[in-house]
């Protein structure tokens, strides 16, 4: 009797185990999708109820007052996320190029990869406390610059690892052809290797942007909040995650409505960035 025979007891036992595993996997997936659908449906129902034109034109209201919006928080978040992206993108890409190009047998590169992996898995609140101790405690006040530093420290490891991994996918034959033409190593690294995976590098930047867009914990220790509209990065700055956190726990109905609207806005922004990153990644880089 062959091992694949339907009458073989070993075959029957393995087939039973296979079916049990499939059923359990489908059940686990169904439970996860059910909770996800529940969360998203609640967010959509209550979030759309909090959306209005006033949310984008008015600043956060005072306690007990009616109306209000999230204009100052939206502007503050855009400023901090934009500054942190502008800082983390070149640092992360250059570090990734160094690790892929010069870090094969380099002890310093190995330590850099190890530290990068640690920072990728480090809780964001730890990074916020680090920036608080290093910057906020010395300048004696919260600021948008401190929040941008914390967000940049979260984004840099994502860009570094993505750039490093993408550059390692470039075939050696392409690099050897460039070297055979007499191109120097720095030009091969930037004009050939990096250009071949530019779509993947852009994807890493977008994923890092989506990663920091909804961070709340580090901003509580760095940028804090500001009830009024302000574009001063050297002062406490309003931002969506902290405003959502504070308004969601408030006893005022209009504050909770604004919190739901802000949560929906952040969710759609992160979803858009993820869709954009997958679209860019799926496009083939022209030769």
N, C-alpha and C positions, 0 to 999 in steps of 0.2 A: 504494500500500500504506500503510495507516494506521499511526501510531506504536504503537498497541496491538494490532496484528495479531500472531498467534502466529508468523508466518513472518518478521517483521521482525527483523533481526540485533540491532538496538539493544534491542528488547524482550526477546529471548532472553538477551542479555548481562546486562541489568538483573535479569531473573528469576533467573539463575544466581547473581549477586552477592547478591540478596536471600536466596536459600535458603542460601548459604554463611554469610551473616551470622547467620541464624536458628540454623543448626546450631552455629556457634561460640558463640553466646550461650547456647544450651541446655547445651552442654558445659561452659562456664565456670560456669554456675549449678549444674550437677550436681557439679562438683568442689568448689565452695564448700559445697554442702549436705552432701556426703560428709564433708568435714573437720569441719563443724559437728556432724554426727551422731556422728562418732567422738569428738569432745571431750565432747559432752554424755553419750554413753553411758558413757565412762570416768568422768566426774564422778558420774553417777548410781550406777554399780556400786560405786565406791570410797567415794563420799560416804555412801550409805545404810549401808555397812558401818561407818562411823565414827559414825553417829548412835546416841545412847542417852540415857537419862534422866540419866545421870551427866554428860553433856556440858553440861546446863543447870543442874545443881545443884552441881557441883564446880568449883574453880578450876584454873588451869593447873598441871600437875604439875612437880615438880622433875626435873632431869636424872637419868635412870636409874631413876626410880620408876614404879610401875605405876598404871594408872587415870588419874584426873584428868578435867577437863572444861574448858569455856570460859566459865564463868559470869562471871568478872571481865572477860573480853574482850567478851562480849556487852553487859554493863551499861555498860562504858566506851564502846563504839561508840554505843550508844543515847544516852548523855549528850552526847557530842560532836556527833553528827549532829543531835540535837534542838536543842542550843544554836545550832549554825551555821544551822539552818533558821529558828529564831526570829529570828536576826539578819538573815539574808539576805532573807527574805520581805518584810518591810515596806520595806527599803531598795530592793530590786529593783523592787517594784511602784510605789513612789513615783517612782523614777527613770524607769521606763517610762511612767508617766502624764505626767511632765514632758516627756519626749522627744516623745511623741505629741501633747500639747496645746500646748506652747509652743516646741517645737524645730524648727518648719518653716524659719524663716529666722534661726536663732540659731547663731552661730559656736560658742558654748560647747556647744550640743547636738550639733553636728557632731563636735566633738572628743570628746565623751562617747561617741558612737556608734563612733567610730574606736577609742578605747581599749577599749570593750566588746568589739569584734570581736577585738582583739589578745588580750585576756584569755580569750576563748572558745577561741582556738587555742593559747594558751600551755601548755607542758608543766607538769603538776602539780608536778613536782619543782622547777621554777623558783620556783613560788609557795611551796613549802615552804622553799626556801633563803632567799627574801625574808623570810618570817616569822621564820625562825631568826636572820637578821642583825638584823632590826628589833626582835624581842621576846625570843627565847630568849637571845641573846648578852648582852642588857642585864640581864635578871633572873637570869641565871646558872644556870638550871635548865629542864628540859623540863616541860611541863604540859599538862593537858587544855584549858586556855584557849588555848594556842598552837595546838593541833590544831584547835580550833573556829574560830579566826581563819583558818587556812589553808583549811579546808573552806568557810567562808563566802565567802572570796574566789573560790573556784571556782564556788560556786552563784550568786552575785550576777549575773554576766553572763548566765547562762542565764535567770534570772527577768526581767532587764531587757529582753533582746531578745524574749522570748516576749510579755511584756506590751506592749511597743511595737508589735510586729507585729500582735497581736490587736486593739489599740485602733484601728489604722489600717483595720481591716476594717469598722468601724462606718460605716454610710452617712451622708453629710452631711445628708440630709433629716431624719434623726432628731435630729441636733444642731440644725439650723435650727428644727425644731419646738419644741425645748426653749428655745432662745434667744427665739423668738417669744412664748413664754409669760412671758417676763421673768425666767427663771432666771439667776442669775449664773454666770460661767464655771467657778468652782471646783465649783459644785453640778452643772453639766452634766458636768464631767469625772468626778466621783466617783459621782453618783447615776444618771446616764444612760449615759454612755459606758462606764465601768468595769463597771457592772452588766450591760450588754448582752453583755459578753464574759467574765463571771466564770468560766464553765466553762473557757475557754481559758487564763485566768490561773492557775486551780488546776492545770491540766495542766502549765503551765510550772514551777510549784512542785514538783509531783511528779516531773517529769523532772530538775529540779535535785537533788532528794533522791536519786533513783536514780543520778545522776552522782557524787555524793560518797560513796555508801554503801560502795563498794569501793575507794576511793582508799588507796593504800599509801605512795607516795613522799613526799607532804607530811607524813605522820604520823611517818615515820622521823626527820625533822628537828625535829619540834615536840613531839608527845606521847610519842614513843618507845614504851615498854612498861612493864608492871609485873606481876611474877609473882603478886602477891597481890591480893586484892580491896580496892579503894579507890574511894571516891566523892569524893575530894578533887580538884577540878578544877585546883588550883594545884600539883599534883605530877604526876610521870609517871603516865600512865594506860594501862591495858591496852586493847587494841582488836583487833577481829577481823582486819583486813587485815595488821597487823604480826605478829600471832601466827601467822597462816597462812603468811606469808613465812618466819618463823623456824622453825616446826615442819616445814614441807615439806622443808627442807634438813637436818634433823637426822638422826642415825643411829639414833634410837629409834623402834621400830615404833608405840608408842602415840601418840607425838607426830605421826607422819605420818598415822595414822588420824584424829586430832583435826583435823589440817590439812584433810584431805579432807572431814570433816564440816562444818567451818567454811566451806569453799569452797562446799559445797552449800547451806548456810544463807544465805550472802550472795547466791548465784545466785538462789535462790528468792525472796529479799526484793526484789532488783532486778526480777525477772520480775513479781512481784506489783504492784510500783509502776508498771511499764510498762503492764500490763493495766489497772490502775486508772485511769491517766492517759488511756488510749485510751477507756475506758468513759465517763469524765467528759467527754472532748472530744466524744464522739459524741452525748451527750445534748443536746437542745435547751434553751436557756435560756428559761424562761417569760417571757412578756411582762409 
